[in-house]
Amino acid sequence: MISSRLLAGNMFIQVTSRAAAVFLGLIAVGILSRTLGGTGFGEYTTAMTFLQLFGVLVDFGLTLTLVVMISEPRADETKVVSNIFTMRLLLGAAIYTLAPFISLFVPQWSDTVRSAILVGGFAYLLSSCASILVGVFQKHAVMWRAAIVEFLNRAAMVASVSVFALLSPSVVSMVAASVIGNVVWLCATIYFARPYARVGIAFDRSVWSQAARRSWPLAISILFNMIYLRGDIFFLSLFRGPADVGIYGLAYKVIDVLTQLPVMFMGLLLPSLVADWTHGRHYEFRDHLKRGFDFFAILGIPIIVGAQLTAVPLAVLIAGEDYVESGAVLRVLILAVIGVFFGGLYGWTVVALDRQHRATIIYGVTALLSVVGYLLFIPPYGMWGAVWVTIASETLIAFGTFALVHQTTGAVPNFTLAIKALLSSIAMFAVLVAIHNLHVILQILIGGIVYLLAMIAIGGIRMSTLRELRPQRIAEHRTD
């Protein structure tokens, strides 16, 4: 079971490395949006979103299943990892091959979008094989390895899009740049996983059977999850032009980045939750869950409050003056972050409790209501209809999964730290209003410092906690 200090330290490493990766990612988005223009970036976003929908089928719930299976006592990690990796590889090859053919049945899309889907399928196959191995790093609490891998992926992506922007600035070539980045990702991930599990091709019937049995409820839940998460851009591309998709897609890129935070944190926390619940340590289970709630409250509330002043200048900084409207969209869409964070917290907890079969109903109802909402509100209201349906969907998932966890465990959140985070965010907002003429990067840095100091002043964050996050503390716990 991972200790609180090790959990905090790994999160420090992940957040720090994620910040570097996000910086590189935003550079790549800036190059893409400026090079391709509104229409081209919209076509790029449409193709990538379509492939992400197929990615749900490729995932088949195997990512979470791998973490659970290798976290169990006496698990043969190399055997489990190699078999599930092989399942992912074969499933991905089959499904991503179908994607270009299915795109032919969408008459609203251009040939450019279809060509981008054809090339992008290979990129997504590589990324799906790499991403499933992150569970090895999560289990051993060595996410610094995953952080290095992600940084290498983003650096290769930035280098590739920069070259293509100069030599061949087209939608398809920019998609090809992601292939190069993902080749680096997969190779580096396999290399860094070697001390814990040597990845190979394996066909063990017992492992395949067990993984499939555990994964299919997760696969259905993730499919429903992706319908309400990615349905907005898909339906927007059917009823609006690629320029609108590009404006909305840039705002959603920020949400995409933030959705990785629950994955990072819960990937570290899941093995402890599984062990606590399996061994009947209910007090420890509720304590870990409380820490998760506090973490997302401390992180999510200032993001939403700060975005009300920084969203527009941030969008312009990333993509240029043509994307001012993206900032306005982001200012509202950012409200979905609370649903994303707490839906991630309780959604992953449902897996730890082995209640994913019941959660499928929650995800299914939300997906159905979301599709109805997109069909009702996108035709008349365009991207703004997509914004509000997305916010409603994320909120519904958060409440639904919380209700299931509460019904099973009796755990309830403590709002003390959330209230302190809100008060500190209000203080931050007041300072941001006073310095609104400064460059947006300075606004974000100063706002973050003010928020941190305010949290320390009112006891929301203790200095002892910050000392635990120092990188040298983590070195003591490395197992390699």
N, C-alpha and C positions, 0 to 999 in steps of 0.2 A: 504494500500500500504506500502510495506516495505521501511524503510528509508535507505539512503546510509550507515549511520553508522551501522545500524543493519545488513544490507547486508554484509558489510565488516567484522563485528564481527562474524557473523555466518560462513562466509568463513574461518576466522581464526580458529575457532573451528573445522570446518570440515577438513581443511588442516592439522591441528595439529593431530587430531584424525586419519585422513587418513594415516598420516605418521606412527603412531603407528600400525595401522591395516596392512599397507603395510609391515612393518617390520616383523610382525607375519606371513603375507602371504608369504613373501620371505623365512622365515624359513621353512614353510610348503612345499614350492616348492623345497627347498634344500633337505629336508628329502625325499620327493617323488622321485626326480631325482636320488639321490644317492642310495636310497634303491632299486628302480626298475631297474636302469640301463637304457641305451639308448633305448633298445627295449621295455621294460616294460613301461617306461615313454611315449614312443610313442603310445603304446596301450591305456594307460590312457588318453592321450591327444585326441586321435581319438574318444574314447567313449564320453568324455565330450563335444567335439565339435559337435558331432552328436546330443546329447541331447540339446545343445544350439540352434540348428536349429529348433528343435521342440518347444523350449521355445518361439520362435517368434510367433508361432500359439497360444500358451497358453496366451501370453501377449495380443494379439488381440487389441493392442493400448489402453488397459484399464488403464494402469499406468498413461499415460498423461491425459486421459479423466477424471480420478478421480481428479487430481490436478485442472483441469479446472472447473469441476462441483462443487467442494466444495469451489472454490474461487469466485463463483458467488454470488451476493447479496441474502440474505435470504435462503441460502442453509442449508438443514437439514443434517448435517455432518454424524451423526450416521446412518441415513437412507441410504444416498448415499454410505458411506463406507461399510456398512454391505451387501448391495445388490451387489456392485461390487466385494467385497471379495468373496461372494458366487459364482458369475459368474466365477471368476478366479479359485476357488477350483474345481468346477465341470468340467470346460473346461480342466483344467490341468490333472485331474484324467483320463479323457477320452483319451487325446492326449498322455500322457506319457505311458499309457497302450499299445498304438499301437507301440511305438518306438522299443521295442525288436523284435516284429514280422517283422517289416520292415527291420531291420538290417539283417535278414536271407537272404535277396535278394542281399546282397553285398558279393560276394564270396571271395573277397580279404581279408576280415577281419577274424581274428581268433575267436575261441570260447571264449577266454578270453575277447576280446572286446565286444562280445555279452553279456556275463555275467555281465560285467561292466555296460553296457547300462541298463540291467534289474534292477540292484541295484541302479544305478545312477538316474533312473527315479523318484524314491521316494524322493531322495535328492533334485532334481530340482522342484518337486511339492511343497515341503516345502519352498524352497527359493522363488518360484514364489508367494506364498501366503504371505510371509513376505515382499517381496520387494514392493508389491502394496500399503502397508500401509505407506511407507515412505512419500507418498504424504501428509499425515496428518501433519507430522513434517515440511515439506516444507511450507505448507500453513501458519502455525502458527510461522514460523521462529524459531523453537526450534530444530534445527538439532543436537544439543548436545545430544538429546535423541537417534537419529539415530546413532550417533557416538558411544555412549556407547553400543548400540545393536550390531553394527558391530564389535566392539572390543571383545565383549563376543563371537560372532560367530567365529572370527579368533582364539581366545584363545582356544576355545573348539576344533577347527579344528587341531591346533598344538598339543594339548594334545592327541587327538585321533590318528593322524598319527604317533606320537611318540610311543604310546603304540603298535599300529599295526606293526610298523617297527621292534619292538623287538619281538613280539609274533607271528605275521602272516604276513610276508612281501610279500604280493601279490598285484596285480593290483586291484582285486575285494575288498580285505579288505581295501585298501586305498580309494576306492570309498565309501565303507561303513562308513569310517571316516567322510566323508562329510555329511552323513545322520545325524550323532550325532551333528555335528556343526550346521546344519540347523534346527534341533529340538530346540536347544537353541535359534537360531535366531528368529524363529517364535514365540515361547513363550514369549521371551523378548520384541519383537516388539508389540505384543498385549497388554502386560502389560503397556508399556510406552506410548501407544496411548490412554489409558483409560481416561485421563483428557479431551480429545478433542472429542473422538468418541469411544463408546463401540462397539466392533466388535462382530457380531453374524451372524447367518444364516438368510437371508431374501430373500423373493421372491415378490418384488413389480413390477408389470408389467410395470408401467410407467417409473420407474428408469431403468429397464432392457432395455426397448425399446429405451429410450433416450441415454443410454450408448452405446448400439449396433450401433445406427445411427451415433453417433459421432466417434465411434472407428473404424469402418470398413475401412475408408480411411487410418487411421493411421496403422491399421493392415497390409494392403497391402504394405504401405511404409516401415514398419519395416521388413516385409518379404523380400522385395527387398534389404533392408539395410543389413540384415543378410546374404543374398546370397553373396554379395560382401565382407562382413566382415569375414565370416566364411568359405566361399567357398574355400579359399586358403588351409586350413588344410584338408578339406574334399577331395578335388581333389588331394592333395598331397598324402593322404593316399591310393588313388586308383592307383597312378602311381609310388609311391616310397614305400620303406619299412618303418616299424615303427621307425627305428633308425633315419632316416631323419626327420620323423614327430616329434620325440622328440627334435631334435636339433632346428628345426624351432619353435616348440611349446614353448620351453623355452624362446626364443627371443620374441615371441608373448605375453607371460605372462606379460612382462613389458608394452607392448602396452595396454594390457587388463587393467592394473592398471591405466594407464593414461587416458583411455577412461571414467573412472568414474568421472574425474574432470569436464567435461562438464555437466554430469548428476547432480553433486552436485551443481554447480554454477547456471545452468539454472533452476534447480528445485526450487531454491530460487527466481530467477529472473522472472520466468514465471508468477506467480500471478500478479506482478506489470505490466508486459507487457500486460497481458490480460486486466487489469483494465485501463491502459493508453489508449489502442487502443479502447476499448469499450466505454469509456467516452469522446473520441475525444481529449485527451491530447497528441497531436502529438509531441510537443516539449519534454515533459517528456519521451515519448516513445523513441524518437531518442537519448535522453541523456542516458537512461538505456541501449540501444543497444550499444552506444559508449563505455560505461563502460565495457560492456561484451567483446567488441573487444579488448580494452586496456588490460583487465585482461588476456585474452588468449595469446596476443602477449607477454606480460611481462613474462608469465609463459612458453610458448612454445618455444620461440627462444633460451633461454639458455639451455633448455633440449636437443634440437637438437645439438647445438654447443658442449656442454659438453660431450655428448655421443660419439662424434668422438674420444675422448681419453679414456673414462672410460668404454665403452661398454664391451670390451673383459675382462679386469680384474674383472668387476662386474659379468659377466656370470660365470667366473671361481670361484669367491667367493661363488656364490649361489649354483652352481651345481658341481663344480670340474673341473679338467683338461680335462675330456672327452668332455666338452662343450665349448671349445675354439671357435669352429666354430659358436656357437650360438651368441657369442659376435660380430663376424664379420657380421653375419646376422643382429643383432640388430643395428649396426652402420649405416646400410643403411635403414632398416625398420623404424627407428626412424623418418625418413623424413615424414612418414605418419601422424605424430602427428599434424602437422599444418592443414592438411585436417580434421583430427578427431576433433580438437578443433573448427575450424571455421565452419565446417559442423555441429557440435553440436550447435554452437551459432545460426546459421541461420536456421537450421532445427527445433529447438524448437521455434524460432521466427515465423516460418511459422504456427505453431500450434496456437500461440497467435493471429495471424491474421486470423485464420480460413481459410487458403488457402491450407490445407493438400491434398485436392482433386487434385490440380494442381501439388503439389510436388510429387504425386505418379508417374507422368510421368518421372520426373527426376530420381527418385529411380529405376523405372523400366528399363529405358534405361541404367543406370549405371550397374544394375544387369546383364542385357543381355550382355553388352560389357565385363563385368568381367568374366562371364562364358566362353565366347568365348576366352578371354585372357588366362584363366586358362587352357583350353583345348589345346590352341596353344603353350603355353610357358612352362607349367609344365612338359609335357613328355620329351622335349629335355633338359631343363635347371633345372629341379627339383625345389628345394626351392628358388633359385634365380629368377626363372620365377614367382613364387608366390609373392615374395617380390615386384617386380616392378609393377605387375598388381595391387596389393593391394595399393601401393602408388598412382598409376594413378587413381584408383577408388575413393579413399578418396579425391583427389584433384578435381576430376570432381564433386563430391557431394558438396564440399565447394563452388565452383564457381556457380553451378546450383542453390543451395538454396539462395546464396547471390543475384543472378540475380532476383529471384522471390521476395525476400524481397525488393530489390531496386525498382523493377517495381511497387510494391504495395505502398510503403511508401516514396520513394525518398531518403531514408537514405543511406549515403555513409560513409565508415570508414575514420577516421583521422589517418594518419600513423606516427604522431609525436612521440608518445610513442613507437611504433614499431621500429622506427629508433634508438631511444635511447636504447631500449632493445638490438638491434643488436650491437651497439657500445659497450655497457657494456659487452655483451657476448664475443666480440672479446678480450676485456681486460681480461676477465676471462680465455679465451682460452690460451692467452699468459702466464698467471700464471700457468695454468695446464701443459703446455709444460715444464715449468721450474721445476715443482715438480712431474714429471711423475714417479719418482722412489718411491714415497711415497705409502703407502697403499691406495687402492681405496676409502675407506671410508673417509680418511683424504683428499684425492683429492676432493671428492664431497663436504665435509664440507667447505674446504678452498675456493673452486671455488664458492660456494653459497655465502659466505661472501664477496668475491671480487666483485661478480656481484651486490649484494645489495648495497655495498658501492659506486660502480661506478654509479649505478642508482640514488642514493641519490646525488652524486656529480654533476651530469649533470641535475638534476631536473626531472628525470623520476619517482621517488618516493619521496614524501614529508614526512618529519618527523611527521607532523601532522596526516598523514594517518596512519603511524605506531602506533601512540598513540591511534588512534581510535580502533585499533585491540586488545587492551589489554583485557584479559578475564573479568576483573571486570566491564568493560563497558557493557558487555552483560547481566550481572546479572540484571541490571536495566530494561531490556526489556523482561525478562521472564514473560510469562503470566500464568504460572502454580503456 
